[in-house]
Amino acid sequence: MLVDCLCKQGLVNVSKLFINIILKQGLQVDLICYTTQVSKYFVFNDVQNAMKLFYLLLNRVINDDSQVYNTMISGCCRMKLFDDATRLLQEMSSKNIKPDVVSYGIIIDSYFHLGEMYGAWKLFYEMEQKGIKSDFVIYTCMLYGLLKSHQS
């Protein structure tokens, strides 16, 4: 909770110091604290520290958590780093972490908002081929994309 409050105030580096103090005391920090910090680095356009913390998490803290990947994918899309977002999606599969409807939905939605219809549809079909069922959010993104493409 404190980490989230610090991050929302733009004090991401202070939250990092706080986490380090907790760790030095031998206490555990949950994944939510880390993903909050990664997310807020993106909010404040600090891609370098977001990536750094992400790979630290992969190497030390997490094994197979799609939530951390989804946080990174979302941040990359927010920064319009679509190559990085799709690379992370592929990296998940190569590490036997199953991308879920959220993983795909983040990128599909971002592609549609930028008018990148081909990329959105390609990912949609890839998702369907992998047996990941679309949900209401995906269909809403698809509808939005179709409507937007016909308004242009």
Secondary structure in CASP SS format (residue, H / E / C, confidence):
PFRMAT SS
TARGET T0000
AUTHOR 0000-0000-0000
METHOD secondary structure of the structure
MODEL  1
M C 1.00
L H 1.00
V H 1.00
D H 1.00
C H 1.00
L H 1.00
C H 1.00
K H 1.00
Q C 1.00
G C 1.00
L C 1.00
V H 1.00
N H 1.00
V H 1.00
S H 1.00
K H 1.00
L H 1.00
F H 1.00
I H 1.00
N H 1.00
I H 1.00
I H 1.00
L H 1.00
K H 1.00
Q C 1.00
G C 1.00
L C 1.00
Q C 1.00
V C 1.00
D C 1.00
L H 1.00
I H 1.00
C H 1.00
Y H 1.00
T H 1.00
T H 1.00
Q H 1.00
V H 1.00
S H 1.00
K H 1.00
Y H 1.00
F H 1.00
V H 1.00
F C 1.00
N C 1.00
D C 1.00
V H 1.00
Q H 1.00
N H 1.00
A H 1.00
M H 1.00
K H 1.00
L H 1.00
F H 1.00
Y H 1.00
L H 1.00
L H 1.00
L H 1.00
N H 1.00
R H 1.00
V C 1.00
I C 1.00
N C 1.00
D C 1.00
D C 1.00
S H 1.00
Q H 1.00
V H 1.00
Y H 1.00
N H 1.00
T H 1.00
M H 1.00
I H 1.00
S H 1.00
G H 1.00
C H 1.00
C H 1.00
R H 1.00
M C 1.00
K C 1.00
L C 1.00
F H 1.00
D H 1.00
D H 1.00
A H 1.00
T H 1.00
R H 1.00
L H 1.00
L H 1.00
Q H 1.00
E H 1.00
M H 1.00
S H 1.00
S H 1.00
K C 1.00
N C 1.00
I C 1.00
K C 1.00
P C 1.00
D C 1.00
V H 1.00
V H 1.00
S H 1.00
Y H 1.00
G H 1.00
I H 1.00
I H 1.00
I H 1.00
D H 1.00
S H 1.00
Y H 1.00
F H 1.00
H H 1.00
L C 1.00
G C 1.00
E C 1.00
M H 1.00
Y H 1.00
G H 1.00
A H 1.00
W H 1.00
K H 1.00
L H 1.00
F H 1.00
Y H 1.00
E H 1.00
M H 1.00
E H 1.00
Q H 1.00
K C 1.00
G C 1.00
I C 1.00
K C 1.00
S C 1.00
D C 1.00
F H 1.00
V H 1.00
I H 1.00
Y H 1.00
T H 1.00
C H 1.00
M H 1.00
L H 1.00
Y H 1.00
G H 1.00
L H 1.00
L H 1.00
K H 1.00
S H 1.00
H H 1.00
Q H 1.00
S C 1.00
END
